[in-house]
Structures are given as structure tokens and as C-alpha cells.
Amino acid sequence: MVIYLSKYLKIHKLDNLFEMKDIIEYLKEPMIKGVFNRVYSLEIEKLELFLKDIAEDYGHEGQFDAELMIENDFMSWSSINSILKDCVSMYVLNNMTHSFNNFFLITEDIIKQGVSDKLKEASYTDENGAKYRLLTEICKKGFVDSLLSKIPDIFYLNSNESLNPELTIFEVTSIKEDTLKKFEGLITELLHIKESFNILKKRKTYSSRYVFRPYYLVIKLWLENESSINIPKDLYNLIKDAALYHERGEWRTSVILSAIIVESILADLYEEEKKEYAPDIPLGALFDKIKEIVKIPNEIKNSIDSVNRARISAVHRSRFPVSDRDAVIALYGTTKTTMWFIENY
């Protein structure tokens, strides 16, 4: 029995690593891996028709208020985001078509947060016999940045200003192309919306302008997955917090946490080699000592240097604002260093 269990765990771990292969490759080398990017447009009029139809069909359940759906004859992105999630959710639940399967999921946690009886009653059984509540991982928060744990992938969204008041334009980035295809499959199932949904641009890009945008989201996805199980608990929590502060736009705090993570890793390396407590000295000085006793690949040295430069900018030049780019470079350097550390020590 022990042998069988051991084989099962090994196979399960390999399956898990295979699922996360694209995600891990992206975290290590985002500019080599690249991201898939799409720009979409929707006609405001068709979107309003969809929302009104949903309100008429399901409004008796107290989910929607048609009067809130139009603001001065123009639907803002915030209006779309706050209402579309409920409308799409109700549509999905009442039209269980193939395009919705697997990409969309409602968990027990979402149910506990409070949803209608209609959602609680609806269920779907997949080919393995497991029951899932049908609701989009995207739509549980609205069409916003989301983790898609089941795929696994991320859905990073930017709303773009449209010069045409009759259109709403938005941009979506993901690591896997299939994620965007599934999203497009959902949109083209929605009444009225499918008539005006257009793909304005589709591409795979390696530009730093785009590839680092969803980096903090991909970190969060990785930390939720078993592939991150070997990260020491204290480092795990620090990485999680660094990504969280980045998401909130608190760049300076995110950079400082990234530097603390790298300092902790260097201290571990020092103590492993010297068998004594690491000295209480700044990151740069500690790194100089480590390079003399530990063979570190050049790419990891560069990552540590980038984190240290960001730390100096955040701490010693505090009168200057820390940018999103400073924070994401620190996150990238820290994540790459952490991955190297857990794979080799």
C-alpha cells in the first residue's frame, strides 16, 4: 500500500508540474516565454440590450435594477463591471452550453459569501463525476484581473479609452492562448453581445511593456498551486505579501518585502556554508560575502543585483516615488532567486 501511495503521489506531482509548466517558465523568463494579448470591442447598445434582457428574465429574483444600468446614455466601464458579472452569471446558469464548461467554476467559498438560491441550486457534473457550481471565475468578481486556477492561467484586463462613444474597448492578457479562446467562446454565446463583439488585435508579444503587467497575478497563481510547496513558510508569506502590495499599488512596500526575501535566502546560504549565524549587514554587503563562498549562476546574480538596486531606490531615495516598474523588477528578481533556491537547496 505504501508503494502504491508513493507511486500515486509521484504521478500526481508530475501531473501538477506539467499543468504548471507554462506558468513556471513564464515566472522564470517572462520575456522569453511571452504572453498572449487581445484587444476587443463591444457596442454599448448591444451590451445594454443584453443587460436589459437579463433584467427582464431574472429581475424578479432581486438580482438587478434596470434603472442602474445606463448612465447618461453612456455605459462606463465601472458600470459594466459592476453589473455584467451578475448578468453573465445568471445567463450561464440558465444556458449550460459547452463553451462554459471547465473554464467556469463557482466554489463553496463563493457560495458562503452570499449568492442567490438560484445559484445554490444550480450544479453541473463533469466527466469525472465531481459536482461543480457553475459560475465564471472571472465573473465572481466581475470582468477584472482574475486567477483561473482550474486551467491554470490568469486573466489580466485593461480597459482602454474609446474615441467612439458607442464602443467599449478592453484588452486581455494571458499566458496561454487557449484561455483567450475559451473567453471568446463565452462571449460569442451571449445574446446580443455576440453580434457586436470584435477582436481588434491578437498577438503573442515579448515586449517588456506587456509581459510584466500580469507578473504579480501569476505569482499569486503559483503560490496557490502545489508546485510552490517547497518554499519555506516564512518566505512563502513574504512573497505572497509582496505580490499583494504590488496589486494595491504600494510599490515601495512591495520592493522592501522583495529585498527581505532575498536577504533571507542569502542568510540561509551563508549559514549552510559557514555553519554559523549570518552577519547582520545590508543586502549588498551580505551578497558580496556569499559570492566568495557559494557558486551562484550569473543570471541569479543579476536577479539579486536588480532587487538590491530597487531596495536602495526605495529606502535611501525615499523622497522620490517608487514606480510600478521598480516593483515588478524586484518581484521578478526575487521570484527567480526563490525558484533557484528551492530547486537547489
BELSUL-V903667 format. One record per residue. OMEGA is omega in degrees with one decimal (999 if undefined). Layout:
omega=OMEGA
omega=OMEGA
This chain:
omega=179.3
omega=179.8
omega=179.4
omega=179.5
omega=179.1
omega=178.5
omega=-179.8
omega=-177.9
omega=179.6
omega=179.4
omega=179.6
omega=180.0
omega=179.2
omega=177.4
omega=-178.2
omega=179.1
omega=178.5
omega=178.4
omega=-175.1
omega=-174.2
omega=-178.9
omega=-178.5
omega=-179.7
omega=177.2
omega=179.0
omega=-178.8
omega=-179.3
omega=-176.0
omega=-176.7
omega=-177.5
omega=174.7
omega=-179.8
omega=-178.4
omega=177.8
omega=175.4
omega=-173.0
omega=177.3
omega=171.1
omega=-176.4
omega=171.2
omega=175.3
omega=174.6
omega=-179.3
omega=-177.7
omega=180.0
omega=178.2
omega=178.2
omega=178.3
omega=178.5
omega=-178.8
omega=180.0
omega=178.8
omega=179.2
omega=179.1
omega=179.9
omega=-177.4
omega=-172.2
omega=-176.6
omega=-179.9
omega=178.7
omega=176.2
omega=-176.8
omega=-169.4
omega=174.6
omega=-174.0
omega=-177.8
omega=-178.2
omega=-169.2
omega=-177.3
omega=178.5
omega=177.2
omega=178.1
omega=177.0
omega=-177.4
omega=179.6
omega=179.9
omega=179.1
omega=176.7
omega=179.3
omega=-174.6
omega=-175.3
omega=-174.7
omega=-174.0
omega=-177.5
omega=-179.5
omega=-178.9
omega=179.6
omega=179.4
omega=-179.6
omega=179.4
omega=179.0
omega=-176.7
omega=-177.7
omega=179.1
omega=-172.3
omega=-178.4
omega=-174.1
omega=-176.0
omega=-176.2
omega=-173.7
omega=174.9
omega=-179.8
omega=-173.1
omega=-172.1
omega=170.2
omega=-176.9
omega=178.0
omega=179.5
omega=179.4
omega=179.3
omega=-179.4
omega=-179.9
omega=176.4
omega=173.5
omega=-175.5
omega=176.1
omega=179.1
omega=179.6
omega=-177.5
omega=-176.9
omega=-174.0
omega=177.4
omega=-178.7
omega=-179.6
omega=-178.6
omega=-173.7
omega=178.8
omega=178.3
omega=179.3
omega=-178.7
omega=177.2
omega=172.6
omega=-176.8
omega=170.4
omega=-175.7
omega=172.5
omega=176.3
omega=-170.7
omega=177.5
omega=175.6
omega=-171.1
omega=178.5
omega=-178.9
omega=177.2
omega=-174.4
omega=170.0
omega=177.6
omega=-170.1
omega=-175.0
omega=-173.7
omega=-16.0
omega=179.5
omega=175.2
omega=178.8
omega=-176.5
omega=-171.6
omega=170.1
omega=172.6
omega=-177.9
omega=176.4
omega=178.2
omega=176.5
omega=178.4
omega=-177.2
omega=-179.9
omega=-178.0
omega=165.4
omega=-176.1
omega=177.5
omega=-173.2
omega=-178.3
omega=178.2
omega=175.8
omega=179.2
omega=-177.3
omega=-179.6
omega=-177.2
omega=178.0
omega=-179.6
omega=177.0
omega=178.5
omega=177.2
omega=178.0
omega=176.7
omega=177.0
omega=-175.4
omega=-176.9
omega=172.3
omega=-172.0
omega=-179.3
omega=-179.6
omega=-177.4
omega=-177.6
omega=-178.9
omega=-175.2
omega=-177.9
omega=-179.9
omega=173.6
omega=-177.5
omega=-178.8
omega=175.3
omega=-176.9
omega=165.7
omega=-175.3
omega=178.7
omega=-178.2
omega=178.2
omega=178.0
omega=-175.7
omega=-169.2
omega=-178.3
omega=-178.1
omega=-177.5
omega=-170.6
omega=-178.6
omega=178.7
omega=-179.1
omega=173.8
omega=179.7
omega=178.2
omega=179.0
omega=-177.6
omega=177.6
omega=-173.7
omega=-178.7
omega=-179.3
omega=178.8
omega=-170.9
omega=-176.7
omega=178.0
omega=175.3
omega=-171.3
omega=-178.0
omega=178.0
omega=177.9
omega=-178.8
omega=179.4
omega=178.6
omega=178.7
omega=179.9
omega=179.1
omega=177.8
omega=-179.9
omega=179.6
omega=175.4
omega=179.2
omega=-179.6
omega=-179.0
omega=178.3
omega=-170.3
omega=-175.2
omega=179.6
omega=178.9
omega=179.1
omega=-179.1
omega=177.8
omega=177.0
omega=179.6
omega=178.9
omega=178.3
omega=-179.2
omega=176.2
omega=-179.9
omega=178.3
omega=179.1
omega=177.5
omega=177.2
omega=179.9
omega=179.5
omega=-177.3
omega=176.0
omega=-176.5
omega=-173.8
omega=-179.1
omega=175.8
omega=-179.3
omega=175.7
omega=179.9
omega=179.5
omega=-176.9
omega=-178.6
omega=-177.3
omega=-177.4
omega=179.8
omega=178.5
omega=178.3
omega=177.9
omega=179.3
omega=-178.2
omega=-177.9
omega=179.8
omega=-173.2
omega=-178.6
omega=177.4
omega=-177.2
omega=178.6
omega=-177.5
omega=-178.4
omega=177.9
omega=174.1
omega=179.1
omega=179.0
omega=179.9
omega=177.5
omega=-178.5
omega=177.1
omega=-178.9
omega=177.6
omega=178.4
omega=178.4
omega=179.6
omega=179.5
omega=-176.6
omega=-173.1
omega=-172.2
omega=177.5
omega=-170.8
omega=178.7
omega=177.1
omega=179.3
omega=175.0
omega=-174.4
omega=173.0
omega=-178.1
omega=176.6
omega=-176.2
omega=-177.7
omega=175.2
omega=177.2
omega=177.8
omega=179.7
omega=-180.0
omega=-179.9
omega=-179.0
omega=-179.9
omega=178.0
omega=179.3
omega=179.4
omega=177.4
omega=-177.1
omega=-176.6
omega=178.6
omega=-174.1
omega=-177.2
omega=999
